[in-house]
């Protein structure tokens, strides 16, 4: 993206048929205000301009991208291991698999400080679990029929949602945000 003020906006056609814009009623979606921002639903090429929070404030750092890729890979590993352990050592294996999933999701949240830190390993976990639950044409499958695999699938998804929606822990050394303190 260039730093020019009008970059990415469609050019106005010169000449014939369009008529002049006069007054507020003639302004349609995508009209340009005096400060250079667009109002309303703009046309192609200007999506998100003037809308706060739509684009990141700065490009993601390489270490953060590497952390998210590593969390996706760890999610695949934990999902695969949990799928094998939960039915092999029932009920202790089920508890172990859910605790491992919760530890990974909470660790991703803590390490990155964002809810996407939970989403990355949860996506890898979900991909692994879904692929392993499909089975093969011969009838082989990792998940057996019963309550254990259902509890593992729903419990893992519930743990991921709980970790993603938990409030942030207070940072050490900061004052309380409450008024009057």
C-alpha positions in Angstrom: 0.0 0.0 0.0 1.3 3.4 -0.8 1.1 6.3 1.6 -0.7 8.5 -1.0 -4.0 9.9 0.1 -6.0 8.8 -2.9 -4.4 5.4 -3.4 -6.8 2.5 -4.0 -9.8 4.6 -4.8 -11.5 4.4 -8.2 -10.9 7.4 -10.4 -13.8 9.6 -11.3 -14.9 9.6 -14.9 -14.6 12.8 -16.8 -17.2 14.1 -19.1 -20.8 13.1 -20.1 -23.8 11.7 -18.4 -23.0 11.4 -14.7 -24.2 14.8 -13.6 -22.8 16.9 -10.8 -23.1 16.0 -7.2 -24.9 18.7 -5.3 -26.2 18.5 -1.8 -26.2 15.7 0.7 -29.0 13.7 -1.0 -26.9 13.1 -4.1 -24.1 11.5 -2.2 -24.2 7.8 -2.5 -22.3 5.0 -0.8 -18.5 5.5 -1.1 -18.6 9.3 -1.2 -15.3 11.0 -0.2 -15.5 13.5 2.6 -13.4 16.6 2.9 -10.9 14.9 5.2 -10.2 12.2 2.6 -12.0 9.3 4.3 -14.8 7.5 2.6 -18.3 7.3 4.0 -20.6 4.3 3.7 -20.0 1.1 1.8 -17.3 2.1 -0.6 -16.6 0.5 -4.0 -13.9 -1.9 -4.9 -10.4 -1.0 -3.9 -11.3 1.0 -0.8 -12.6 -1.6 1.6 -11.8 -0.8 5.1 -10.6 2.7 4.7 -11.9 4.9 7.4 -13.2 2.0 9.4 -11.2 1.7 12.7 -10.2 -1.8 13.8 -10.6 -3.5 10.4 -6.9 -3.7 9.5 -4.0 -4.4 11.9 -2.2 -1.3 13.1 1.1 -2.8 12.0 2.2 -5.8 10.0 2.6 -9.0 12.1 6.1 -9.7 13.3 7.9 -12.8 12.0 8.2 -14.4 15.5 4.5 -14.1 16.0 3.7 -15.8 12.7 6.2 -18.6 13.6 4.6 -18.9 17.0 1.1 -19.4 15.4 2.4 -21.9 12.9 4.1 -23.8 15.7 0.9 -23.7 17.7 -1.0 -25.2 14.8 1.5 -28.0 14.5 1.3 -28.6 18.3 -2.5 -28.7 18.0 -2.2 -31.4 15.3 0.1 -33.4 17.5 -2.0 -33.1 20.7 -5.2 -33.8 18.7 -3.7 -37.0 17.2 -2.2 -38.2 20.5 -5.4 -37.4 22.4 -7.4 -39.4 19.8 -5.2 -42.4 20.4 -5.0 -42.1 24.2 -8.6 -41.4 25.0 -9.9 -44.8 23.8 -6.8 -46.8 24.6 -6.8 -46.0 28.4 -10.4 -45.2 29.1 -11.3 -43.3 31.4 -7.9 -42.1 32.4 -6.8 -41.6 28.8 -9.8 -39.4 28.2 -9.0 -37.2 31.2 -5.3 -37.0 30.1 -6.2 -36.1 26.5 -8.6 -33.3 27.7 -6.0 -31.9 30.2 -3.3 -31.9 27.5 -5.7 -30.0 25.1 -6.5 -27.5 27.8 -2.9 -27.0 28.7 -2.0 -26.4 25.0 -4.9 -23.9 24.5 -4.2 -22.0 27.7 -0.4 -22.1 27.0 -1.1 -20.6 23.5 -3.2 -17.9 25.1 -0.6 -17.1 27.7 2.4 -17.2 25.2 0.9 -14.9 22.6 -1.4 -12.8 24.8 -4.2 -13.0 22.2 -7.3 -15.1 21.7 -5.8 -16.1 18.3 -3.2 -17.9 20.5 -6.0 -20.3 21.3 -7.5 -20.4 17.8 -4.3 -21.6 16.2 -3.8 -24.8 18.2 -7.6 -25.3 18.3 -7.6 -25.3 14.5 -4.8 -27.8 14.3 -6.5 -29.9 17.0 -9.8 -29.8 15.2 -8.3 -30.7 11.8 -6.5 -33.7 13.3 -9.6 -34.9 15.2 -11.9 -34.6 12.2 -9.5 -36.3 9.8 -9.0 -39.2 12.3 -12.7 -39.5 12.9 -13.5 -40.0 9.2 -12.1 -43.5 9.0 -11.1 -45.4 5.9 -13.2 -47.2 3.3 -12.2 -50.6 4.9 -14.0 -49.5 8.0 -10.9 -48.8 10.1 -11.2 -45.8 12.4 -9.4 -44.3 15.3 -12.6 -43.5 17.2 -14.7 -46.4 18.4 -18.4 -46.2 19.1 -19.3 -45.0 22.5 -19.4 -42.1 24.9 -15.6 -41.5 25.1 -15.0 -40.1 21.6 -18.1 -37.8 22.0 -16.9 -36.5 25.3 -13.4 -35.9 23.8 -14.8 -34.0 20.8 -17.2 -31.9 22.7 -15.0 -31.5 25.7 -12.0 -30.3 23.6 -14.2 -27.8 21.7 -15.6 -26.5 25.0 -12.2 -26.2 26.5 -11.0 -24.2 23.5 -14.0 -21.8 23.7 -13.4 -21.4 27.5 -9.7 -20.5 26.9 -10.5 -18.1 24.1 -13.1 -16.2 26.0 -11.4 -16.0 29.4 -10.4 -12.5 30.6 -6.8 -11.5 30.5 -4.9 -12.0 33.7 -3.7 -8.7 35.3 -0.1 -7.8 34.5 2.3 -7.7 37.5 3.2 -4.2 38.7 0.2 -2.4 37.2 -2.3 -0.4 39.2 -5.9 -1.4 39.3 -8.1 0.1 36.6 -10.9 0.8 39.1 -11.7 4.4 39.9 -11.1 5.7 43.4 -8.1 3.5 44.1 
